[in-house]
Amino acid sequence: MKLNKSRAAKAVGISRTTLDKDIELSKISTEKDGRNRVVIDVSELQRTYGKVDIDGVSNTVYTGQNNAKKTMSYDAVVQVKDELIEHLKTELEQERRRTEDMQNRLDESERERRQKDGALTALLTDQRDRSSEVDRLKAELETERGRGWWSRLLGR
């Protein structure tokens, strides 16, 4: 965990000026964070000053509600983060279940479509088979029409 200079000074119980002098004399090493601010690792504070009281240092946390700020202890921040992690895990599991349900519905829909395609193909194939039978019956009818009226009547 890394602290800015003010919080680091409060954590070890010294003034900010004393901390700045120790940094200038290279008694303690510092780093720059993503915003190019000077931060000090807690382990560096422990190495140089011994006991570090992180619980006495408060953290400002944005709660996301109307950009309100709340001052919280380190333990409270950890608790909030743990609760947030659990909440996100729950949401992730719900999304996984919803995705699985949607996939099952899609698979079922695909099975139904294939069954209907098969039934339609069977009907069309059956129609083709019947058309050849209709052609045969038409030929027989034409043959019968070619026979005379008396031969049809007498069945010859």
N, C-alpha and C positions, 0 to 999 in steps of 0.2 A: 504494500500500500504506500502511496506517495502523498505527501502533504505539501501545501504551499508554505511559504516562509512564516507567515503569521500563525498558522495552525501548528507548524512544527515548533515554533518558539513556545506556544502555549502548552504543547504536549510535554515538553521537557522542563517547563517552568523557568524559562529565561526570557529576557527582553528581545524584541526583534533586532535591536541595535547590536546586542551581544552576538546574536546568531549571524548577523551580517558581517561582523568582525571575524568570527570564526570561519565563515565561508571565504572571506578575503585572505585570511592567513592559511587557507587550504587545510584547516583542521577537519572540515567536513565537506564531502563532495556533493554536488548537485547535478540535476539533469534539467532538460527543457521538455515541457509537455507538448502536445499537439498545437497549442496556441502560443507557443514560444514563451511560456511562463516558467519561472524557476520552481522546481519541485524537489523535495528531499525524501528519499526512501526512509521508511520507519527503521529499517535495520541499520541504516547509517546513523540515525539519531541514537539508537541503542548502543552502537559501537563507540560513539563519541561521548555521550552523556550518561549512559547507563540506563536508568529506569525511564520509560516513556509511558505517559498516561494518555492513551488514545481515547478512553471513555470520557475524559474531561473535555475533549475537543468535540464541538458540535459540527455537524455537517448540514449545509443548506440543501434541501431536496425540493425539486419542483414536483408537485403532486399531479400536475396536469389539469387541475380544476381551476379555471380562470387564472392560470399562471400564478397561483398563490404559492408563497414560499412558506415552508415550515422548517423550523430548526429541530433537528433530531440527533440523538446520540448515535454513536457508531453501531451499537447493538440494535437500535431501532431501525437504522438504515438496513442492516443485514436482515432483520426480520421482514421488512417491507420487500426487499429483494427476493427473499425466499417465498413470500406469499405471491409475488408477481410471477415467479418461476412456476409455482404450482398452478396458478391460474392459466398461464400460457400452455403448460402441459395438458391441462384439461381441455382447453380450446383446440389444441393440436389433435388430441384423441377424438374429439367430436368431429373435426374436419376429416380425419382418417375414416371414421365410421360413415360419414356422409359420402365420401368419395367411394368407399366400398359399396354402399347401397346404390349409388348411381351406376357403378360398373355392373352390378348384378342386374339392375333394370335394363341397361343397355344390352347385356348378354341375352336376357330373356326376350327382349324385343327382336334381336337378331335371330334367335331360334324361331320365333313366331313368323318372321318374314321368310325364312327359309322353308318352313312348313307350307306357308301359303304359296310360295313360288313353286314348290313341288306339286301341290294340288292343282295349280293353274297349268303347269306343264302337262300334268296327267290329263286334264280336261282338253287341252289343245290337241294332244296326241290322240285321244279318244275321238275327237272330231275328225281328224284326218283319216282314222280307220273307218269311220262311218261314211265318209265321203266316197271311199272306194266301194263300199257296200251299196250306197245310193246309186253310184254309176252302174253297178251290176244290175240292180233292180230296174233302172231306166232302160237298159239294154233288153232285159227280158220283156218289159212292157212294150217296147217297140217291136219286138219279135211277135208278141201276141197281137198287136194291132195289125201286123202284116197278114195275119191269117184271116180268113173270111169269117163272116158273121155266123154262117151255118156251122163251120168247123168249131168255132168257139162254143156255140150253143150245144152242140152234140158232144163236145169234149174230145174231138179227134185231133 
